[in-house]
Each structure stands twice: as C-alpha cells, then as structure tokens.
Amino acid sequence: MLSSKYEAGLSKESWRTRVKRNGLSLVAIVGRPNVGKSTLFNRLTGERKSIVGDEPGITRDRIYGEVEWNGRRFALVDTGGMVPDDDEIIPANILKQAQVAISEADVLLLTVDVRQGITPLDQELAKLLRASGKTVFVIANKVDAARMEAERNEFYRFGFQEVYPVSAEQGLGVGDLLDALIPHLKEGETTDEEKPRELRLAIVGRPNVGKSSLLNSLLGEERAIVSQIAGTTRDATDTLLQTPDQLFRLIDTAGIRRKGKTEQMMEKLSVVMARRNLERADVAIVLLDAEEGPTALDANIAGYAFDAGCSIIIACNKWDAVKNKETGTSSEFERSVRQKMKFLEFAPVVMISALKGQRVENLLPLAVKANEARNRRVSTSQLNAFFEAAVSQPRGGSAPAPVKGGVSRLHVQYMTQVGVRPPKFVLFTSGGKAGLHFSYLRYLQNRLREEFDFFATPLQIIEKHKKPRRR
C-alpha cells in the first residue's frame, strides 16, 4: 500500500536532523530538466505536490514528501532540473538546492529519459553522483511499452549497479522499484507521541512582491530561491517552523498573475495550485508591494483567501523603500488598502520589510492570535446573551430586520454556532419570503467580532427561514 505525508524543511532544525530523529532514510530524485522527476515524485508520494508539464525547469525549490511501502517509510525529495556550469541565476540556484538534497540523501535516484537515451548532461550528472559516494539507482523513465525495456541497458554504461525501467506517468515498474529500494533503507522508528497541531500559514501575492524573501526572513535561512525575476516560485513549498509555542507549516505559493497573463501552462497550474493551497491554510498573509500600492489584482488574490475561509493578515512589503514618508503616511496607506479591499475590514495591516526584517517578527504572533480566533466556539448561553443585547427587542420577542428589496420585514428568532475554522453561525428567521439584507448580516458579523474577539477572521452566517405552519 503506497501512501504519503507531505513535509518540508525546518528552520533551526534541518530536515536531515528531523529525518534522523525519526529513523527515516532520505531518498533524493535528481536529474536534468524535463525527464519526469516531479511526475515520479507525485507517483511515489501519491499526491500531486510537484507541478508537472512539458516545459523544462518547472520545479525549482526542493519539495519534500514521505512514502510508505508495505509497512516501511522513507522521506523523499524532488529537486529542480540540474544544469551544472550554467551561470544564469535560476539554474545556478536550482543546482544549489539540488546539491543540498544530494548531500542530505542516503539514496539517489538518477532519473533519465529512455526515449532520448544518454545525453552529455546525463553523463556529467552521473559523474557528479558517483563522486558523492552514495547509493545510486538509475531510473529509466518514460518506458511506456514492453519493447522499450531493452533500451534501459545502455544506461548501465554509467557504472551503477541498478537500472530500473519505469513509467512514472502510468505507474509501470514503480512497484518493482520500491521493492528493490526498501532493502537499502533503514527501518523507520515509530512514536506514540501526539504531534502538536500545525498552524498552516500561506504566503500569497502577485509575482515579485517578496513572498520567498518573507519566507526566508521568517526562517532565518535561505530555504527558498530568491531573485528579482517575477515568478521564481512555481510550486507551493511547505516549510515547517517550530517556535517555543507553535509549530507552523509555512506555505510559499507561486505568484498569481492576471487572467490573460498566464499563457504558459506551468503558470496556469501555479495559479490553480496556489488557490488549492489556500483551501488547506488556516491563516493567509496577503503580501502587497508598498512601493506600488494596492492594486485590483491584490484585491482579487485577497478574495481567493477570503473565499477559502482563511483568517487574513495584510502585509505591505518593501516599506523601507517608500520615499518621502511623513507622520501619517502609514495611516494614509492603510486607508488606500481598506478602500481597495472593503471586504477585508477585519484584517490587520502591517508595514514590513522582508529584506531588512523590519516588523517581520510581528507576523507570527498575529497569525497565532488569528488562528485562536478561527477555532473559537461561543457557548449557547453566551450567544443567547449576545442575541438579547444586539438583536432582540427591548421587551423580548424577535426583532424585525431589513430584507432584500425592503418590501417586507423578517423576524430574527435566534442564532447558534455550528462550526469553526472559520466560525460559522446559523440565523433562524420567520415571517416574509425575502432574505436578510447584506447590510444587516454585516452588522451582525461586526457585532460578533467585537463581542467575542474574532480577530482577523471571516465569519460565516447562514440564514435559515422557518415557514409558517399551515392551519
């Protein structure tokens, strides 16, 4: 049975240290661009965490996962396509990230394209891996027909003992590969310790607003690739950060572009996966560029986080680069943010510089406070008291409330909380046919937020209308 548990690197305590502590071996998938490394990673972990496509170089950061096969567990890392001696900034950083994974790994999976045969770059990478002294399996990928299995034989020229023909896309040969891999791994230790609940914190925003720089500033290490090239991050990369009081899962998502600007397939997939990762986040930091000011696209991205039910913190990055700052400049900037994002009146606005670390230390405590609020459950007795004070008429009974169209009036009878993450309430009404006016629902949301301190958290109110009984 193949399963996965997606994990990533740690701050202070490296992934390698965590793997050692849990008794897990680490297996690294390496190879030149576009040989199917990410497809193999997704196949082995059973999750679509790495973006795959026909364009080379889609994966750039290290992507970590965990695999279980017939009762044995091991850690797996997907690396970017390696191009040694390429001095362009992106390939050089990809090589740097891949070399870290190679140094950490116990077993290396050199992935090649059986259709293209041995290339000079394959030979150069094989030489590099031989020098590591690690156990190396050659994975002859894209073997989609039985007649192609024979073509794996040429890859024995690399001098490694094991060559396995597979089709990562179709799953052919993957079981045989895992069966052969397991004896080379140490047995993972099990633990009965209950792991603390993670706070899943997503960093979202337009390309080149400093998301990866913010991630690195939070971690205090260069875990993600940072450059001035918009769209550097393609995958959403998870990174675990343990503080004395909280375990964070930091999700650095790809930059989301305007519709019509996502012509390349990999960028369209990045948008889809960024939205998908928001759906699994507890809190989202919506990152803006303070030099450019809030834009319509920023509002759209914030809307994605709002629709996903995330608690939201608005961080205005590059505040150190804003010129001619005077008293009241930050308040004026916040007003412009509020004007552009009226639906986020509950979200705090923080001016930061990810590059210089200014006020970055404020973000994690705010995220913890927001996460506590989104998990808050109000007792029925507290809601009843709130209802009497904020909704009911002075002499008791239900309160008439404005409705859509303003023709008739409904009576709000009572409300109850039915869920958390985010908090969800049901409001029971009777009388008229029209639904409650949005302004009244917003009034109730604001009153609930004030009364019970639902900090930085959206509140969902569902109206249930009771039909009058027939006599």
N, C-alpha and C positions, 0 to 999 in steps of 0.2 A: 504494500500500500504506500503510495507516494503522497506526501503532504508537505506543507511549508509553513514557516513562521517568519514573516519579513522583519528583519532587523537591520541596523546600520551602525556606523562608527560612534564611538563615545568620546566625550571631552574628558580631559584629565586621565581617565582610564581608557586605554585604547581598546579597539575591538579585539585585537590579539590577546590582550590580558583577560578580557571577558571570556573569550573562547577557551583559553587555558583554564580559567577558573571553573568553567562548566565541563571541562574534559572533552571539548569538541575539536575535531580536526577542521582545518580551513582549506577549502579547495578553490583555486582561482581559475577562471576561464580567461584565456588570453589568446591573442591572435591579431592579424592585420584587419583593417576595416572591411566590413561587409562580408564576413564569412559565416555569419549566423550565430555569433556569440550570445546576443540578447535572446534570440529565439531558443537557444539551448538552455539559457538561464531560466526563462519562463517555463520551459518544458519540465526541467528538473524540480523547480520550486512549486510548480502547479499554479502559479499566479502570474498575471500579466503586469509585472512591475517595471520591466525594462521596455522601452519603446522599440519596436522593430519596424523595418522598412527597407526599401531598395537603395536608399541614399546612404553612402558610406559615412561613418563618423557620427552616427546619431547618438550613441552612448558616449558620454564624456567623463562623468564622475564615476566613482566606484559605487556599485549597487550591491547591497548585501542581502542574503536570504538564508533560510535554514531548510534543510531537506531531511526527510525521514524515509528510509527504505528498509522494509522488512524488520522493523524494530530498531534500526540503527540510525543515529542522527549525525549530521555534519553541517558545518557552515559553508556557504557558497558565496563567491563574489564575482560579479560581472564587471569587466573593465572596458575602457574605450579602446577602439582600434589603434594598435601601436604602430607608429611610423618613426623608427629611430632616425636620428640625424636631421629631422625636419625642424627648422628653427622658427617656423610660424608659431604664433603664440598658442593657438588652440592645440595643434598636435603636440607641441612641447609639453603642455600641461597634461594632456592625455597620457603621454609617456610617463610623466612624473607620477600620476595617480596609479598607473598600471604597475610601475616599479615598486610602489609601496605595497600593493596587493601581492606581488610576487615574493617580496621579502617576508611577508607575514604568512604566506601559504605553506601548507605541508605537502600538498599535491597540486600539480599544474596540469590543466587541460589545454594543450596547444590545439586550437581549432583551425582547420583548413577547409578549403572548398574543393571537394573531389572533382568537380566539373572543370575547374581551372587548372588542376594539377599543381605541382610545386612551382612557386614563384621565387624570384630572388629575395623578396621581403620575407617569405616563409622561411627560407634558409637562414637569413640573418637573425630572425626571431628564435629559430631552433638553436642556433649557436649561443644566443643570449641565455636561453633557458638551460642549456647544458652547463653553462658556467655557474648557474645557481646551485648546482648540486642537488636539486630537489627531484622527487619522483615526478616524471612527466608522462602523461598519456597523450597520444596524438589522436584527435577526434576528426575523422574524415567525414565532414558534414555534407549534406545535400545528396546522400545516396538514396535516390528515390526509386531505383529499380534494381532487381537482383543482379543484372549484368554489370552494374556499376561497382559491386562489391570488390570485384577483382582489381579495380583501379586504385584501391587503397594501398596495394602492395608497393607502389612507387614511394609512398611516404615512409617506408621502412629505411629509406636512404638517410633519413635524419639521424639514425643511430639509436632511436629509442626502442625499448622492448615491446611496448604496447601500441597498437594502432586499431582503433575501433570505428567501423563504418556505421554512421547513424543518419537519420533524417530527423533533425530537431523539429521541423515543421510538422511532420506526420507522426513522430514518436517511434519510428522504426529503429531498432537497435539500442534504444535508451535503457531498457531493462538489462540487457547484456552488459552495457557499460557500467551500470550501477552495481551489478553483481560482481564485476571484476574490480571495481573501485573500493568496495567495502573492506576487503582484507588489508588494504593499505592504510586504513584509518584506525585510530584508537577508539576504544569504546567510550561513548559519552556518558558522563555521570548524570544520574537523576537526582532531583532535590525535591523535597516536600515543602520547602519554604514558599509561602504565598508571596508572589511578586506584588510590589506596590502598583496601584493603578496609575497608568501613564496619563499625563496631560498632553493631548495631541494638539500641537501648536503649528498652524500652517502660516507660511510667509507668502503672500500673493501680491501681485502688482504688474505693471507694464514692464516690458523689457528694459533693462538697463537703469532701473531705479535704485539698484543696490541690494537686491534680495540676498544674493550669495555673500556680499560683504557683511550684511547684517547677521547672517548665519555664522560667519567666521568670527565676528565680533562677540556674539553670544557665547561661542565655544572657546574663544581664545586660541584658535589654531586654524590653519588653512586646510579645512576639511573639504570645502567646495572650490571649484575653479572660479577665479575672479578675473575679469578682464573688462575693458571698455567696449567690447563687441556685444551689441544687443543680442539677446537670445542665446547666451552661452550655455545656460542650463536647459537641457532638453527633457531629461527625466525628472520626476519628483523624487528627491533623495531624502530618505529618512535618516535622522541622526539622533541618537539617544544622548541626553544630557542629564546627569544626576547632580542635583543640588542637595544640601543637607535636609531639605524638607519635601522635595518633589522630584519625581522622575518625569522629564519632558521627552516627548518624541517630536523633534523639530522637523517639519516638512517643508523643504525648499522647493517650490514649484517653478515650472517654466514661465517665462514672461508671456502674458496674454495680449495678443495683438487685436487690432480692429478687424471686423469682418471685411474681407476683400484684401487684407494684408497677409493672409495665411495661405499663400499659394502652394507652398511646399507641403507635401504630405506629412512630414515629420512635425511641422509646426502646427498643423491641424490636430494631430494626435496629442501634441503637447497641451493644447487648449482643452481637449476632451479630458485628458488625464488630470490637468490642474483642477477642473471642476469636479472630477470624481474624487480627488484627494481632499477637496473642501468638504465633501459629504462625510468623510471619516474624521474630520478635525473637530476638536472641541472649541478652540479659540483660533481666530484668524487675525494676523497682523496685516492690515491693508497698507502697503507701503506706497507713499507718494513721493514725487520729486519736488522738494521745496523751491528749487530754482525755477522750475516751470510752472508751479502752481497746480491746483486740482484741475483735471480735465474730465470731459464726458466719458472717456474710456475708464478713468479711475472710478467714476461712479458706476459704470457697468460692472467692473470687476468686483467692487464692493457689493453690488447687487447679487452677484453669484454667491458671495459668502453669506449674505443675508438670507437668500433663498435656501441655502444649505442648512440654515439654522445655527450657524456658528455665533458664538459671542465674538465681538469685534473690537479691536483696538486700531485706531488710525495713527500711523507713524509717518511723520513728514521728514524724510531723509534729506541729507545734504544741507541741513540748516546752517551749518558753518560757512557755506558758500554763498548764502544770501547776502547781498550787498545793501548798504545803507540802512541797516537795522536801527530802529529807534525804539523808545518806550512805546509799547502798544503794538509793535509790529507783529508779534506772535498772536495777539488777540485779533488783529485785523485778518491775519492769515487764517486763523481758525474760523472766523466768520465766513470767509470765502469757501472754506471746506464745507461748513454747515449749509451754505446756500446751494452748493453743488450736490450735496448728499443729504437732503432733508429727511430721508427715511432712516438716517443713522444719528438722530439727535441723541440717542442714548450712548453712543460710542465715545470714549475719551480720545482726545487728540494730543499727541506727544511730539515735540520737536526734537529730532535726534540727528546725530552724525554717525553713521555706521563706520565710516572710515576712521574717524578720530575717537570713537567710543563715547561720544557725548550723550548722556542720558539713556544710553542703551540699557544700563543696569536697572532702569525703571520698568522695562517691559515685562520681565518675567514675574515680578510681584503683581503687576496689573493683570497678567494672564491668570495667575493663581486666584486672584480675587474674582475675576470673571468666571472662572471655572467653578468656584464655590457657589456663585450666584446661579449658574445654569443648572446646578444639581440641587438647588434649594427646593424643598417641598413645604408648602404652607399648610398648617393643620386646618381642619374644617372649622374649629372654633375660632381661629384667627380670621379665616375668610368670612365667617358669619359676622364678626365684629366689624371687619372692613366693609362688608355689604351694608350693614346698618348705618355706618358713618358716611359712606361715599355714594351709595346707590339708593337705599330705601328712603321713603318719605318720612318726615319727622314723626308722624303718628303711626308708623308701621304700614304694612302692606307693600305692594310692589310699586316701583317708580315708573312713570311714563317716560319713554325715551324717544329721541328723534329717529326717524326711519328714512329709508331711501325714498326720495321723491317728496317727502314732507307732507303727505296727504293724511295718513293715519298715524297713530302712536301705539307702540308696543309697551308692554309692562315687563320689566326685568324682575324675575321672581327670585332667583338665587344663582350662585355660581359655585363651582368646585374645581379643584385641580386634578387633572387626570394623567399628567406626565411631566417628565423633566428632560433636560438636555435637548432642546431648550424647554423651559417651563410652559406647560400647556393647560389652558383652562377652558371649561365648558360653561357657557352662559345660557341659562334657561329663560325663555321669554314666552309670553302669551298675548293674545289679542291680535290685531291686524295681520296682514299677509306679507307685507314688505319686510325686508331685513333691516337690521340696525344701520344707521348712518355711520360711515367710516370715522367721522369726527368723534362720535360717541365711543366707538371702540378704542380710538387713540386716547381719549380721555381716560378710559379705564386702564389702559396699558400704562399710562403715565402715573396714575394714582397707585397702581400695584407696584410699580418700580420704586416710587418714593416710599411707600409704606413698608415694603419688605426688602429693599436694597438689592434689586435685581440689576447689579452693576454690569454695564457693557453687554447686556444680554437681551436678545429679542424675546418678546412674549407672544405666544400664540393664543388667540381667543376664538373659540369655535362657538357659534350660535346654534342652539337647538330650540326649535319653536314647537311649543305644545299646542296641538289643535284642540279646540273646544269639544267637549263631549256632546254627542247627539242625544237629545231627549226623546 
